[in-house]
Every structure is written in structure tokens, then in C-alpha cells.
């Protein structure tokens, strides 16, 4: 039985967030090093962007969970 009986094709946002976490962090790191090399913004000023990306992906993953059972809606 599908976890989404009303729409069997609805995406699993937690799995999507887990799948995107690694590539998103690598792209963010690349952009931060690019900024470090070609602008006045150094890595020591821009590293919090990594935390923002990780936090946003965590919110995507947890946003579709049922708080009572932990199951996806």
C-alpha cells in the first residue's frame, strides 16, 4: 500500500532532501571558494551559507512528517 493513498505519485520530500544534501553542500562550497578567489568576500565571511543550506534541506525533509507518528503525510 502506498504511503500516500490520495496520490500514489506524490514525492517523498524527506528522501528528496537526503538525496540533494550532498550535491547542495558541494555546490555551496564551490560557490564560496569561487567568491573567496574572485571577490572581496573571504571564506571566513561566507561559511555560514553552508549552515543555511543544511538547515533548509533539513526543513524540507521534516516539513512533511506527521508529528504524532513520525510518518510522512
C-alpha positions as a Markdown table, in Angstrom:
| # | Residue | x | y | z |
|---|---|---|---|---|
| 1 | Unk | 0.0 | 0.0 | 0.0 |
| 2 | Unk | 1.3 | 3.4 | -0.9 |
| 3 | Unk | 2.1 | 5.8 | 2.0 |
| 4 | Unk | 0.1 | 8.4 | 0.1 |
| 5 | Unk | -3.3 | 6.8 | -0.7 |
| 6 | Unk | -4.8 | 10.0 | -2.1 |
| 7 | Unk | -2.0 | 10.5 | -4.6 |
| 8 | Unk | 0.3 | 7.5 | -5.2 |
| 9 | Unk | 2.7 | 9.6 | -7.3 |
| 10 | Unk | 3.3 | 12.3 | -4.6 |
| 11 | Unk | 7.1 | 12.8 | -3.9 |
| 12 | Unk | 8.8 | 11.7 | -0.7 |
| 13 | Unk | 10.2 | 15.1 | 0.3 |
| 14 | Unk | 12.4 | 13.6 | 3.1 |
| 15 | Unk | 14.1 | 11.3 | 0.6 |
| 16 | Unk | 14.5 | 14.2 | -1.9 |
| 17 | Unk | 16.1 | 16.3 | 0.8 |
| 18 | Unk | 18.5 | 13.5 | 1.7 |
| 19 | Unk | 19.4 | 12.9 | -2.0 |
| 20 | Unk | 20.1 | 16.6 | -2.5 |
| 21 | Unk | 22.0 | 17.3 | 0.7 |
| 22 | Unk | 25.4 | 16.2 | -0.7 |
| 23 | Unk | 25.3 | 17.9 | -4.1 |
| 24 | Unk | 23.9 | 21.1 | -2.5 |
| 25 | Unk | 26.7 | 21.2 | 0.0 |
| 26 | Unk | 29.3 | 20.6 | -2.7 |
| 27 | Unk | 27.8 | 23.4 | -4.9 |
| 28 | Unk | 27.7 | 25.7 | -2.0 |
| 29 | Unk | 31.3 | 25.0 | -1.1 |
| 30 | Unk | 32.3 | 25.6 | -4.7 |
| 31 | Unk | 30.5 | 28.9 | -4.8 |
| 32 | Unk | 32.1 | 30.0 | -1.5 |
| 33 | Unk | 35.6 | 29.2 | -2.8 |
| 34 | Unk | 34.8 | 31.0 | -6.0 |
| 35 | Unk | 33.7 | 34.1 | -4.0 |
| 36 | Unk | 36.9 | 33.8 | -2.0 |
| 37 | Unk | 39.1 | 33.8 | -5.1 |
| 38 | Unk | 37.3 | 36.4 | -7.3 |
| 39 | Unk | 35.6 | 38.9 | -4.9 |
| 40 | Unk | 36.5 | 40.7 | -1.7 |
| 41 | Unk | 34.4 | 38.2 | 0.3 |
| 42 | Unk | 36.6 | 35.7 | 2.0 |
| 43 | Unk | 35.6 | 32.2 | 3.1 |
| 44 | Unk | 35.8 | 33.3 | 6.7 |
| 45 | Unk | 32.9 | 35.7 | 6.0 |
| 46 | Unk | 30.7 | 33.4 | 3.9 |
| 47 | Unk | 31.0 | 29.9 | 5.6 |
| 48 | Unk | 27.6 | 30.4 | 7.4 |
| 49 | Unk | 25.9 | 29.8 | 4.0 |
| 50 | Unk | 26.8 | 26.1 | 4.4 |
| 51 | Unk | 24.7 | 26.1 | 7.6 |
| 52 | Unk | 21.8 | 27.8 | 5.9 |
| 53 | Unk | 21.8 | 25.2 | 3.1 |
| 54 | Unk | 21.9 | 22.3 | 5.5 |
| 55 | Unk | 19.2 | 23.8 | 7.6 |
| 56 | Unk | 16.9 | 24.5 | 4.6 |
| 57 | Unk | 17.3 | 20.9 | 3.4 |
| 58 | Unk | 16.5 | 19.6 | 6.9 |
| 59 | Unk | 13.4 | 21.7 | 6.9 |
| 60 | Unk | 12.3 | 20.3 | 3.6 |
| 61 | Unk | 12.8 | 16.8 | 4.9 |
| 62 | Unk | 10.9 | 17.3 | 8.2 |
| 63 | Unk | 8.2 | 19.5 | 6.7 |
| 64 | Unk | 6.1 | 16.6 | 5.5 |
| 65 | Unk | 6.3 | 14.4 | 8.7 |
| 66 | Unk | 3.3 | 13.7 | 10.9 |
| 67 | Unk | 4.4 | 14.9 | 14.3 |
| 68 | Unk | 2.3 | 12.3 | 16.1 |
| 69 | Unk | 3.7 | 9.2 | 14.4 |
| 70 | Unk | 6.8 | 10.4 | 12.5 |
| 71 | Unk | 5.3 | 9.1 | 9.3 |
| 72 | Unk | 5.2 | 11.1 | 6.1 |
| 73 | Unk | 1.9 | 12.6 | 5.3 |
